[in-house]
């Protein structure tokens, strides 16, 4: 069953090309390229694309000459997607995820940690891709955190393609050695499902999966948030703390430690795949 907030969120993502206003009414402080207010968001990319969102009006964007549709899609599926979700009361994770037996397993880590690479390798081992890079969750029921299916075209750098053996598709953007790759999907990967567990990627000498509890689990969940600078502008510190605490209480978090040696990649993925199947 689709939650009311998920249904409303999907309606807020309607994209329209239009002249974007230069200012954002009632804007709070922002960063170098964005400002965000109680119900609105404005962002300008380094390439000059401008996005504006206001609740109830969808997403508008201005695309200058020379900016490609692929560049627009890259930001819509990332930063804009995350901002709209935060502004609609949803939590957003910097995570890729797979589906197994009707449950979602999310893998989080900073950019370059290998989230998409791991999910691509899991897809080759029979798992369906639920989302890449951005995972939106609904915590309306603290006992059952629901995850919303997202963008499924994984984005891999050239070294990740070599590591996984996945065939590349088109470039993510001109001049970038990062490529879209196809993703294995199934009927379960296109509907909201329960988030079963969160894993944090880490480099270590020894391979292993270690549960994080107490303060470590809380810190792990807080580290998994996507664009925390957005969240800081749309909720109080108290609300932020309560959100993290509710998620940490409902969904277990573990650290997935992997050796730095790339020759151990397949061994690590096989271990993780067995762990998911046994969960």
Wavefront OBJ file of the C-alpha trace (Angstrom):
o trace
v 0.000 0.000 0.000
v 1.358 3.424 -0.977
v 1.485 5.816 1.964
v -0.200 9.227 1.565
v 3.172 10.941 1.844
v 4.688 8.786 -0.907
v 1.697 9.511 -3.148
v 1.969 13.251 -2.501
v 5.732 13.181 -3.063
v 5.350 11.546 -6.490
v 2.975 14.333 -7.500
v 5.480 16.979 -6.391
v 8.142 15.731 -8.835
v 6.372 16.951 -11.999
v 9.079 18.647 -14.109
v 8.371 21.744 -16.231
v 10.790 23.804 -18.333
v 10.174 27.484 -17.570
v 11.833 30.765 -16.649
v 12.967 30.331 -13.046
v 12.722 33.373 -10.708
v 16.015 34.852 -9.552
v 15.074 34.851 -5.871
v 13.346 32.444 -3.516
v 10.769 33.970 -1.214
v 11.249 33.275 2.492
v 14.528 31.487 1.803
v 16.663 30.351 4.670
v 20.419 30.188 4.461
v 21.833 27.824 1.880
v 25.086 26.730 0.310
v 27.160 27.806 -2.643
v 24.668 26.592 -5.232
v 21.351 26.355 -3.386
v 18.907 28.084 -1.067
v 16.045 26.353 0.679
v 12.984 27.663 2.515
v 10.083 26.233 4.519
v 8.302 25.037 1.371
v 10.636 25.797 -1.519
v 14.069 25.223 -3.005
v 16.277 26.827 -5.647
v 19.489 25.428 -7.081
v 21.914 26.484 -9.803
v 24.366 23.928 -11.154
v 27.968 24.744 -12.178
v 26.775 24.346 -15.785
v 24.110 27.048 -15.389
v 20.969 24.904 -15.109
v 18.572 26.428 -12.578
v 15.933 24.448 -10.680
v 13.119 25.823 -8.533
v 10.647 23.864 -6.468
v 7.720 25.105 -4.444
v 5.327 22.730 -2.699
v 2.203 22.290 -4.792
v 3.810 23.686 -7.962
v 6.246 20.929 -8.952
v 9.797 21.456 -10.224
v 10.617 24.153 -12.778
v 13.959 24.418 -14.523
v 15.835 26.680 -16.932
v 18.230 24.936 -19.304
v 20.820 27.187 -20.978
v 22.300 26.536 -24.408
v 24.968 23.870 -24.197
v 23.453 22.085 -21.209
v 22.313 18.574 -22.106
v 19.153 16.725 -21.126
v 21.420 14.147 -19.470
v 22.803 16.845 -17.177
v 19.275 17.907 -16.248
v 18.329 14.298 -15.466
v 21.445 13.800 -13.341
v 20.459 16.611 -10.968
v 16.744 15.814 -11.028
v 17.459 12.250 -9.909
v 19.911 13.433 -7.248
v 19.968 16.805 -5.505
v 16.525 17.964 -6.638
v 14.922 14.625 -5.766
v 16.452 14.800 -2.306
v 15.371 18.386 -1.659
v 11.759 17.731 -2.657
v 11.653 14.685 -0.379
v 13.053 16.561 2.639
v 10.566 19.394 2.078
v 7.696 16.895 2.094
v 8.533 15.386 5.468
v 10.379 12.315 4.186
v 13.856 11.120 5.159
v 16.475 10.745 2.432
v 19.440 8.378 2.532
v 22.638 8.492 0.502
v 22.214 4.855 -0.404
v 21.739 2.306 -3.146
v 19.533 -0.684 -2.449
v 18.447 -4.137 -3.582
v 15.328 -6.232 -2.985
v 15.268 -9.764 -1.606
v 12.092 -11.635 -0.634
v 10.053 -8.459 -0.674
v 12.381 -6.536 1.652
v 14.793 -3.711 0.926
v 18.451 -3.809 1.927
v 20.247 -0.456 1.641
v 23.976 0.200 1.272
v 25.210 3.638 2.306
v 28.511 5.487 2.155
v 30.031 8.732 0.882
v 30.509 9.396 -2.829
v 33.067 6.971 -4.206
v 32.588 4.397 -1.425
v 31.311 1.788 -3.900
v 27.551 1.714 -3.309
v 26.611 1.424 -6.974
v 29.479 -0.978 -7.670
v 28.324 -3.346 -4.938
v 24.701 -3.194 -6.087
v 25.766 -3.844 -9.695
v 27.645 -6.935 -8.534
v 24.644 -8.079 -6.473
v 22.409 -7.641 -9.523
v 24.675 -10.084 -11.368
v 24.039 -12.532 -8.536
v 20.264 -12.400 -8.901
v 19.201 -9.453 -6.721
v 16.850 -6.792 -8.126
v 17.929 -3.152 -7.956
v 15.603 -0.961 -5.877
v 17.390 2.382 -6.306
v 20.758 3.972 -6.983
v 22.394 6.624 -4.797
v 19.241 8.219 -3.325
v 16.749 6.306 -1.168
v 13.614 7.998 0.186
v 12.005 6.470 3.276
v 8.765 7.151 5.147
v 8.928 6.924 8.938
v 5.203 7.576 9.544
v 5.025 4.180 11.265
v 8.188 3.977 13.421
v 7.829 0.207 13.666
v 7.850 -0.279 9.885
v 9.975 2.119 7.850
v 8.894 2.031 4.213
v 11.228 2.661 1.285
v 10.201 4.255 -2.002
v 11.595 2.750 -5.226
v 13.875 5.139 -7.055
v 16.064 5.614 -10.109
v 17.441 2.224 -11.195
v 20.087 3.060 -13.791
v 23.302 2.504 -11.894
v 26.190 4.892 -12.551
v 29.656 3.315 -12.642
v 33.152 4.706 -13.209
v 35.437 2.906 -15.662
v 37.346 1.097 -12.911
v 34.047 -0.186 -11.463
v 33.033 -1.493 -14.896
v 36.285 -3.433 -15.077
v 35.814 -4.714 -11.529
v 32.258 -5.977 -12.065
v 32.455 -6.925 -15.732
v 29.254 -4.983 -16.422
v 28.862 -3.586 -19.947
v 28.635 0.224 -20.071
v 25.755 2.198 -21.512
v 25.858 5.883 -22.397
v 28.003 8.372 -20.493
v 26.366 10.079 -17.541
v 27.638 13.411 -18.924
v 29.915 14.456 -21.760
v 33.526 14.500 -20.639
v 32.859 12.234 -17.620
v 34.228 8.691 -17.521
v 31.143 7.487 -15.706
v 28.500 5.386 -17.434
v 24.920 4.274 -16.951
v 24.461 0.508 -16.806
v 21.351 -1.590 -17.023
v 19.781 -2.856 -13.829
v 17.977 -6.092 -13.084
v 14.459 -5.297 -11.875
v 11.351 -7.234 -10.945
v 7.770 -6.482 -9.935
v 8.740 -6.075 -6.274
v 11.326 -3.407 -7.051
v 8.795 -0.869 -8.354
v 6.499 -0.609 -5.316
v 7.188 0.722 -1.788
v 8.576 -1.979 0.493
v 9.769 -2.312 4.059
v 13.362 -1.252 4.679
v 14.841 -4.278 6.417
v 18.416 -3.189 7.116
v 21.012 -0.512 6.466
v 24.682 -1.265 5.791
v 27.534 1.236 5.964
v 30.473 0.582 3.641
v 33.944 0.771 5.178
v 37.477 -0.133 4.137
v 39.370 -2.403 6.509
v 42.061 -5.068 6.571
v 39.588 -7.784 7.493
v 36.368 -8.700 5.712
v 33.249 -8.816 7.840
v 29.741 -7.582 8.675
v 29.439 -6.064 12.149
v 26.119 -4.927 13.728
v 26.144 -1.393 15.137
v 24.048 -0.808 18.230
v 23.435 1.984 20.713
v 25.269 5.210 19.983
v 27.163 3.561 17.112
v 23.891 2.665 15.421
v 22.556 6.182 15.941
v 25.752 7.664 14.464
v 25.567 5.260 11.540
v 22.038 6.321 10.675
v 22.923 10.002 10.963
v 25.911 9.497 8.641
v 23.665 7.859 6.041
v 21.522 10.948 5.401
v 21.604 12.419 1.899
v 22.342 16.153 1.664
v 22.236 16.771 5.431
v 22.640 20.467 4.694
v 19.104 20.380 3.263
v 17.721 18.682 6.354
v 19.419 21.247 8.587
v 17.371 23.995 6.926
v 13.957 22.313 6.998
v 13.862 20.900 10.542
v 14.993 21.848 14.015
v 17.832 20.048 15.772
v 15.296 18.395 18.016
v 13.260 17.127 15.086
v 16.437 15.922 13.382
v 17.489 14.004 16.515
v 14.024 12.468 16.836
v 14.065 11.360 13.199
v 17.440 9.654 13.535
v 16.411 7.996 16.807
v 13.159 6.666 15.323
v 14.927 5.227 12.283
v 17.704 3.677 14.377
v 15.126 2.047 16.654
v 13.164 0.576 13.746
v 15.869 -0.524 11.295
v 19.114 -2.320 12.270
v 22.369 -0.935 10.899
v 25.613 -2.833 10.300
v 29.078 -2.020 9.027
v 30.215 -3.949 5.956
v 34.019 -3.875 6.112
v 35.920 -4.821 2.960
v 39.659 -5.112 2.216
v 41.232 -2.396 0.099
v 42.688 -5.045 -2.223
v 40.484 -5.161 -5.331
v 41.434 -8.809 -5.902
v 39.221 -9.607 -2.909
v 36.181 -7.899 -4.461
v 34.349 -11.038 -5.601
v 34.955 -12.767 -2.264
v 33.464 -9.752 -0.451
v 30.415 -9.604 -2.725
v 29.792 -13.338 -2.389
v 29.927 -13.019 1.407
v 27.476 -10.128 1.346
v 25.122 -11.939 -1.043
v 25.052 -15.006 1.245
v 24.400 -12.755 4.222
v 21.403 -11.129 2.512
v 19.955 -14.479 1.444
v 20.269 -15.790 5.007
v 18.687 -12.682 6.576
l 1 2 3 4 5 6 7 8 9 10 11 12 13 14 15 16 17 18 19 20 21 22 23 24 25 26 27 28 29 30 31 32 33 34 35 36 37 38 39 40 41 42 43 44 45 46 47 48 49 50 51 52 53 54 55 56 57 58 59 60 61 62 63 64 65 66 67 68 69 70 71 72 73 74 75 76 77 78 79 80 81 82 83 84 85 86 87 88 89 90 91 92 93 94 95 96 97 98 99 100 101 102 103 104 105 106 107 108 109 110 111 112 113 114 115 116 117 118 119 120 121 122 123 124 125 126 127 128 129 130 131 132 133 134 135 136 137 138 139 140 141 142 143 144 145 146 147 148 149 150 151 152 153 154 155 156 157 158 159 160 161 162 163 164 165 166 167 168 169 170 171 172 173 174 175 176 177 178 179 180 181 182 183 184 185 186 187 188 189 190 191 192 193 194 195 196 197 198 199 200 201 202 203 204 205 206 207 208 209 210 211 212 213 214 215 216 217 218 219 220 221 222 223 224 225 226 227 228 229 230 231 232 233 234 235 236 237 238 239 240 241 242 243 244 245 246 247 248 249 250 251 252 253 254 255 256 257 258 259 260 261 262 263 264 265 266 267 268 269 270 271 272 273 274 275 276 277 278 279
